[in-house]
Amino acid sequence: MMQSVDIAIVGGGMVGLALAAALKDSDLRIAVIEGKAPSEGLNELPDVRVSALSRSSEVILRNLGAWRGIEQRRAAPYQAMEVWEQDSFARIEFDSTRLAQPNLGHIVENRVIQLALLEQVKKQDNVSLYMPATCQSLAIGESEAWLTLDNGQALTAKLVVGADGANSWVRRQQDIPLTHWDYGHSAIVANIRTESAHDSVARQIFTPQGPLAFLPMQSPNMSSIVWSTEPNRAEKLVSMSEQEFNKHLTTEFDAKLGLCSVVGERFAFPLRMRYARDFAVERVALVGDAAHTIHPLAGQGVNLGLLDAASLAQELLKLWQAGEDIGTKRNLRSYERWRKAEAAKMIASMQGFKDLFEGDNPAKKLIRGLGMKLAGQLPGAKDEIMKRALGLIGNLPELAKRPVSTN
C-alpha cells in the first residue's frame, strides 16, 4: 500500500515530534516514523536521561501546546547555578532574579518531553503516526522520495527529515559525511539522593578528571548527575558496588550536598562531537542529533535540536505558502546556513570551555580563576552568559520569540 505525504519525519523523539507539532496549523501532510513507542507510565524514580530546557525551549514547547503536559507529568525548575573548580579559587554563580526571570530553566526527563509532544501530535489531522515502525529503504527521485517500512507500508514524500538521533539511519542512507571527534570521556548518568537539599540550584564542579554536574529534580534531595570522566574510569565506576561509588562521588563533588547515595541504575555512554557536512541535500534535511552532537557540559544538546525543529518548520511554511518545492536543496539552503552556523558556534564554545578546564597546570588554573572572577565582575559579562544559556539572544526562530499561544 502506498501513501503520499508532503513530509516524512524519521524519528519520533523530542525533536521529530516538535517539528510535526510546529506544522500543526498547515495543510502539509506529515508522516512520523518511530521504532519504539514511549511507555506512558512514569516510575516513582525519574528516568536517568534528562534535559536542561532553556527559556527558548520552554517558549517553543508552550507555543506547541506541550508545556502543560510536561508540568502535569514532572518538571523541576532551577533558580540558580553554581560552577567551581576543585582545588582553585575559580568560581561563578548565576541567579534568575538578576535577570528578573522566574528561573534559569527546567530539568525534565526526555521521555516526559516526548510524551507531552506526542499527546499534541496525536490531535493533528495532518499527521499519520507509524509507531512502532522502522524504515527499510530510502530512494531519492527528482520530485519525491520513496520510503518502505518494515510493516509493508510504502510512502512517497516531497521531503524526508532525519530526526533519528546521533547514529541517524537517514544520514547514513545519503552518505552524508561527518566531521567528528571523540571527546575522550564517557558520561555517567544516574539518580542521586543527597544528605542536604539541592534548593533548586544546578551545580557543576570541574575536577582534573572531568566535569561533574548535579541537576536538581522535583524531590528536594534528588538530583540527576552527568559525570564526565575517562572511559576506563567510567566503566569501573559503573561496575563498582554502590557503597564504593557513593564514596567516590561524594569526594569528587567536594561533599557539597553531604553524603551522596545512588538510587537505581547507573549508565555510561561515550561522548563524541558530530557535525554533518550537509544539514540538507536533495529531498532530505537533518535536525537534532542527526545533524550535530555536542559535549553535555552546558546541557545545550536538546535545546539546539528544538531550535532546529522550529527553524525548519518556519522555513518550510514560508516555502509552502509561496508555492515553492519544500524538498530541493536550493530551497532548503537558508535553513542549512542558519542552523549550521548556530551549531558551529555552540560546538566551538563547548570545545573551548572543555579545553580551558582540562588539566591541572598551575598557570592554567590561575587563568581559569581570573577568567571566572572577571566574568562575574565585569559589567554585563555575566548577564550575557546567562542570556545565551537561557536562549534569550541569538538568531532565534519565531516560535522561540513570539508571545506564548493561548490555543
C-alpha positions as CSV (number, residue, x, y, z in Angstrom):
1,M,0.0,0.0,0.0
2,M,1.4,3.4,-1.0
3,Q,0.7,6.6,0.9
4,S,1.6,10.0,-0.4
5,V,2.7,12.7,2.1
6,D,4.5,16.0,1.9
7,I,6.9,15.4,4.8
8,A,8.1,12.1,6.2
9,I,9.8,12.6,9.6
10,V,12.0,9.6,10.5
11,G,12.3,9.7,14.3
12,G,9.5,10.3,16.8
13,G,11.6,11.5,19.7
14,M,11.6,15.0,21.1
15,V,12.9,16.8,18.0
16,G,10.9,14.9,15.4
17,L,7.7,15.4,17.3
18,A,8.4,19.1,17.9
19,L,8.8,19.5,14.1
20,A,5.5,17.8,13.4
21,A,3.8,19.9,16.1
22,A,5.2,23.1,14.7
23,L,3.4,22.4,11.4
24,K,0.0,21.9,13.1
25,D,-1.6,24.9,11.5
26,S,-0.7,24.0,8.0
27,D,-2.3,21.7,5.4
28,L,1.0,19.8,4.9
29,R,0.5,16.1,5.1
30,I,3.0,14.6,7.6
31,A,4.1,11.1,8.5
32,V,6.1,10.4,11.7
33,I,8.0,7.1,11.7
34,E,9.4,5.9,15.1
35,G,10.7,2.4,16.0
36,K,9.6,2.5,19.6
37,A,6.5,3.9,21.3
38,P,7.4,5.5,24.7
39,S,6.0,3.9,27.8
40,E,3.1,6.1,29.2
41,G,3.5,5.3,32.9
42,L,6.1,7.2,34.9
43,N,8.1,5.5,37.6
44,E,8.4,6.9,41.1
45,L,12.1,7.3,40.3
46,P,12.8,9.7,37.4
47,D,14.4,8.3,34.2
48,V,18.2,8.9,34.1
49,R,18.1,10.6,30.7
50,V,17.1,14.2,31.4
51,S,17.5,17.6,29.6
52,A,18.0,21.1,30.9
53,L,15.4,23.0,29.0
54,S,16.3,26.7,28.3
55,R,13.8,29.5,28.2
56,S,13.7,29.4,24.4
57,S,12.9,25.7,24.5
58,E,10.1,26.4,27.1
59,V,8.6,29.1,24.8
60,I,8.7,26.7,21.8
61,L,7.0,23.9,23.9
62,R,4.4,26.3,25.3
63,N,3.6,27.5,21.7
64,L,3.3,23.9,20.6
65,G,0.8,23.3,23.5
66,A,3.1,20.7,25.1
67,W,4.2,22.6,28.2
68,R,1.1,21.8,30.2
69,G,1.7,18.1,29.5
70,I,5.2,18.4,30.8
71,E,4.1,20.2,34.0
72,Q,1.3,17.7,34.6
73,R,3.9,14.9,34.5
74,R,7.1,16.1,36.0
75,A,9.5,19.1,35.7
76,A,11.9,20.7,38.1
77,P,12.7,24.4,37.7
78,Y,16.0,25.7,39.0
79,Q,16.6,29.2,40.2
80,A,20.4,29.4,40.4
81,M,23.6,27.8,39.2
82,E,27.0,27.4,40.8
83,V,30.1,26.5,38.9
84,W,33.5,26.0,40.5
85,E,36.8,24.3,40.1
86,Q,38.2,21.8,42.6
87,D,41.4,23.0,44.4
88,S,41.3,26.5,43.0
89,F,39.6,29.9,43.5
90,A,37.8,29.7,40.1
91,R,34.1,30.1,40.9
92,I,31.0,31.8,39.4
93,E,27.3,31.9,40.4
94,F,24.2,32.7,38.4
95,D,20.8,33.7,39.8
96,S,17.5,34.1,37.9
97,T,16.5,37.2,39.9
98,R,19.4,39.1,38.4
99,L,17.7,38.9,35.0
100,A,14.2,39.2,36.5
101,Q,13.4,35.7,35.3
102,P,11.3,33.2,37.3
103,N,14.0,30.5,36.9
104,L,17.1,29.6,34.8
105,G,15.4,26.6,33.2
106,H,13.8,23.3,33.9
107,I,15.3,19.8,34.3
108,V,12.9,17.4,32.6
109,E,13.1,13.7,31.7
110,N,13.4,13.2,28.0
111,R,10.5,10.7,28.0
112,V,8.3,13.4,29.6
113,I,9.1,15.8,26.8
114,Q,8.4,13.1,24.2
115,L,5.1,12.1,25.8
116,A,3.8,15.7,26.1
117,L,4.7,16.4,22.4
118,L,3.2,13.0,21.3
119,E,-0.1,14.0,23.1
120,Q,-0.3,17.1,20.9
121,V,0.7,15.5,17.6
122,K,-2.0,12.8,18.1
123,K,-4.6,15.6,17.9
124,Q,-3.3,16.7,14.5
125,D,-5.4,15.8,11.5
126,N,-2.5,16.3,9.2
127,V,-0.2,13.7,10.9
128,S,-0.1,9.9,10.3
129,L,1.9,8.1,13.1
130,Y,3.8,4.9,12.3
131,M,4.9,3.9,15.7
132,P,6.4,1.4,16.2
133,A,7.7,1.0,12.7
134,T,11.2,1.3,11.1
135,C,12.4,2.3,7.7
136,Q,13.9,-0.4,5.4
137,S,14.8,1.6,2.3
138,L,15.0,5.1,1.0
139,A,15.2,6.1,-2.6
140,I,15.5,9.7,-3.9
141,G,13.8,10.8,-7.1
142,E,13.7,14.1,-8.9
143,S,10.5,15.3,-7.3
144,E,9.9,12.9,-4.4
145,A,11.5,10.3,-2.1
146,W,10.3,6.8,-1.6
147,L,10.4,5.0,1.8
148,T,9.5,1.4,2.7
149,L,8.8,0.4,6.2
150,D,9.2,-2.9,8.0
151,N,5.4,-3.3,8.3
152,G,5.0,-3.3,4.5
153,Q,3.9,0.3,4.3
154,A,5.3,2.4,1.4
155,L,5.5,6.2,1.4
156,T,6.3,8.9,-1.0
157,A,7.3,12.3,0.3
158,K,8.5,15.6,-1.0
159,L,10.9,15.8,1.9
160,V,12.3,13.3,4.3
161,V,13.6,14.7,7.6
162,G,16.2,12.7,9.6
163,A,15.3,13.3,13.3
164,D,16.6,9.8,14.2
165,G,19.5,10.6,16.5
166,A,23.3,10.5,16.6
167,N,23.6,7.3,14.6
168,S,21.0,8.5,12.0
169,W,19.8,5.9,9.5
170,V,18.7,8.7,7.2
171,R,22.1,10.4,7.2
172,R,23.8,7.1,6.5
173,Q,21.5,6.3,3.6
174,Q,22.5,9.6,2.0
175,D,26.2,9.0,2.8
176,I,26.4,12.5,4.3
177,P,30.0,12.8,5.7
178,L,30.6,13.7,9.3
179,T,33.2,15.8,11.0
180,H,33.6,14.1,14.3
181,W,36.0,13.5,17.2
182,D,36.0,11.6,20.4
183,Y,36.0,13.9,23.5
184,G,38.0,11.1,25.3
185,H,35.3,11.0,28.0
186,S,32.3,8.9,28.9
187,A,29.4,10.4,30.7
188,I,27.9,8.5,33.7
189,V,24.2,9.3,34.3
190,A,22.3,8.3,37.5
191,N,19.8,9.5,40.1
192,I,21.4,10.5,43.4
193,R,19.9,11.2,46.8
194,T,21.9,13.7,48.8
195,E,22.0,14.4,52.5
196,S,21.4,18.1,52.1
197,A,18.6,19.6,49.9
198,H,19.6,21.0,46.5
199,D,17.5,24.1,47.0
200,S,16.7,24.2,43.2
201,V,20.3,25.0,42.4
202,A,22.2,23.4,39.5
203,R,25.8,22.7,40.4
204,Q,28.9,21.8,38.3
205,I,32.4,21.1,39.5
206,F,35.4,20.9,37.3
207,T,38.0,18.3,38.5
208,P,41.2,17.2,36.9
209,Q,39.3,14.0,35.8
210,G,36.5,16.0,34.1
211,P,33.3,17.9,34.9
212,L,30.5,16.6,37.2
213,A,27.0,18.2,37.2
214,F,24.3,17.8,39.7
215,L,20.9,18.7,38.2
216,P,18.1,19.3,40.8
217,M,15.0,17.1,40.4
218,Q,11.5,17.6,41.8
219,S,12.3,15.9,45.1
220,P,14.4,18.3,47.3
221,N,17.1,15.7,47.9
222,M,17.1,14.1,44.5
223,S,19.5,15.1,41.7
224,S,20.3,13.7,38.3
225,I,24.1,13.6,37.6
226,V,26.1,13.8,34.5
227,W,29.7,12.7,35.4
228,S,32.2,13.0,32.6
229,T,35.4,11.1,33.0
230,E,38.0,8.9,31.2
231,P,36.2,5.8,29.7
232,N,38.1,3.2,31.7
233,R,37.4,5.0,34.9
234,A,33.7,5.4,33.9
235,E,33.5,1.7,33.4
236,K,35.0,1.0,36.8
237,L,32.7,3.5,38.5
238,V,29.6,2.0,36.9
239,S,30.5,-1.6,37.8
240,M,31.8,-1.0,41.4
241,S,29.5,-1.5,44.4
242,E,27.0,1.2,45.4
243,Q,28.9,1.9,48.6
244,E,32.2,2.4,46.7
245,F,30.5,4.5,44.0
246,N,28.9,6.7,46.7
247,K,32.2,7.3,48.4
248,H,33.9,8.3,45.1
249,L,31.0,10.6,44.1
250,T,30.8,12.4,47.4
251,T,34.6,13.0,47.4
252,E,34.6,14.2,43.7
253,F,31.7,16.6,44.5
254,D,33.6,18.1,47.5
255,A,30.7,16.7,49.7
256,K,28.9,19.9,48.6
257,L,25.5,18.3,49.5
258,G,26.7,15.9,52.1
259,L,26.8,12.2,51.6
260,C,25.6,11.0,48.1
261,S,23.7,7.8,47.5
262,V,23.0,6.4,44.1
263,V,19.4,5.3,43.6
264,G,18.6,2.9,40.8
265,E,20.7,2.1,37.8
266,R,23.9,3.8,36.5
267,F,24.7,4.1,32.8
268,A,27.8,5.3,30.9
269,F,28.0,6.3,27.3
270,P,30.8,7.7,25.2
271,L,30.9,11.4,24.4
272,R,31.5,12.4,20.8
273,M,31.2,15.5,18.7
274,R,29.5,15.1,15.4
275,Y,28.8,17.7,12.8
276,A,27.2,16.7,9.5
277,R,28.8,18.3,6.4
278,D,25.3,18.8,5.0
279,F,22.2,19.6,7.0
280,A,20.2,19.4,3.8
281,V,20.6,17.6,0.5
282,E,18.0,16.9,-2.3
283,R,14.8,15.7,-0.6
284,V,16.4,15.3,2.8
285,A,17.0,17.5,5.8
286,L,18.6,16.7,9.2
287,V,17.6,18.0,12.6
288,G,18.8,17.5,16.2
289,D,21.4,14.8,16.9
290,A,21.2,13.5,13.4
291,A,22.9,16.8,12.3
292,H,25.1,17.5,15.4
293,T,26.0,16.3,18.8
294,I,27.9,18.3,21.4
295,H,29.5,17.9,24.8
296,P,26.9,17.8,27.5
297,L,28.9,20.5,29.5
298,A,26.1,23.1,29.4
299,G,23.2,20.8,28.6
300,Q,22.5,22.5,25.3
301,G,22.0,19.5,23.0
302,V,18.3,19.2,23.2
303,N,17.8,23.0,23.1
304,L,19.8,23.1,19.9
305,G,17.6,20.3,18.5
306,L,14.3,22.0,19.4
307,L,15.6,25.2,17.7
308,D,16.4,23.2,14.6
309,A,12.9,21.9,14.5
310,A,11.3,25.3,15.0
311,S,13.6,26.8,12.4
312,L,13.0,24.1,9.8
313,A,9.2,24.4,10.3
314,Q,9.4,28.2,9.8
315,E,11.3,27.8,6.5
316,L,9.1,25.0,5.3
317,L,5.9,27.0,6.0
318,K,7.4,30.0,4.2
319,L,8.2,27.8,1.1
320,W,4.8,26.1,1.2
321,Q,2.8,29.3,1.4
322,A,4.8,30.7,-1.5
323,G,4.0,27.6,-3.6
324,E,7.7,26.5,-3.7
325,D,9.1,23.0,-3.6
326,I,9.9,22.1,0.0
327,G,12.3,19.4,-0.9
328,T,15.0,20.9,-3.1
329,K,18.4,21.6,-1.7
330,R,18.3,25.1,-3.2
331,N,15.2,25.9,-1.2
332,L,16.5,24.3,2.0
333,R,19.8,26.2,1.8
334,S,18.6,29.1,4.1
335,Y,17.7,26.5,6.8
336,E,21.0,24.8,6.4
337,R,23.1,28.0,6.6
338,W,21.1,29.2,9.6
339,R,21.4,26.1,11.7
340,K,24.9,25.1,10.7
341,A,26.1,28.5,11.9
342,E,24.3,28.2,15.2
343,A,25.5,24.6,15.8
344,A,29.1,25.5,14.9
345,K,29.1,28.4,17.4
346,M,27.8,26.0,20.1
347,I,30.4,23.3,19.3
348,A,33.2,25.8,19.3
349,S,32.2,27.3,22.6
350,M,31.8,23.9,24.3
351,Q,35.2,22.8,23.0
352,G,36.8,26.0,24.2
353,F,35.2,25.6,27.6
354,K,36.3,21.9,27.8
355,D,39.9,22.8,26.7
356,L,40.0,25.7,29.3
357,F,39.2,23.4,32.2
358,E,41.3,20.4,31.1
359,G,44.5,19.7,33.1
360,D,45.8,21.0,36.4
361,N,48.7,23.1,35.2
362,P,49.1,25.9,37.9
363,A,49.3,28.7,35.2
364,K,46.1,27.3,33.6
365,K,44.4,27.2,37.0
366,L,45.3,30.8,37.6
367,I,43.9,31.9,34.2
368,R,40.7,29.9,34.9
369,G,40.3,31.6,38.3
370,L,40.9,35.1,37.0
371,G,38.7,34.5,34.0
372,M,35.7,33.4,36.2
373,K,36.3,36.2,38.6
374,L,36.3,38.7,35.7
375,A,33.2,37.2,34.2
376,G,31.5,37.6,37.5
377,Q,32.6,41.2,38.0
378,L,32.7,42.8,34.5
379,P,29.5,44.8,33.9
380,G,27.2,42.9,31.5
381,A,29.5,39.9,31.1
382,K,27.6,37.7,33.5
383,D,24.2,38.8,32.1
384,E,25.4,38.0,28.5
385,I,26.4,34.4,29.6
386,M,23.0,34.0,31.3
387,K,21.0,35.3,28.3
388,R,22.9,33.0,25.9
389,A,22.3,30.0,28.2
390,L,18.6,30.9,28.5
391,G,18.3,31.2,24.8
392,L,17.1,34.8,25.1
393,I,19.5,36.1,22.4
394,G,20.8,34.9,19.1
395,N,19.3,34.1,15.7
396,L,16.1,32.6,17.1
397,P,13.1,31.2,15.1
398,E,9.7,32.9,15.6
399,L,8.4,30.0,17.7
400,A,11.1,30.8,20.3
401,K,10.4,34.5,20.4
402,R,6.7,35.1,19.9
403,P,4.3,35.5,22.8
404,V,3.0,32.2,24.0
405,S,0.0,30.9,22.1
406,T,-3.3,30.8,24.1
407,N,-4.7,28.0,21.9
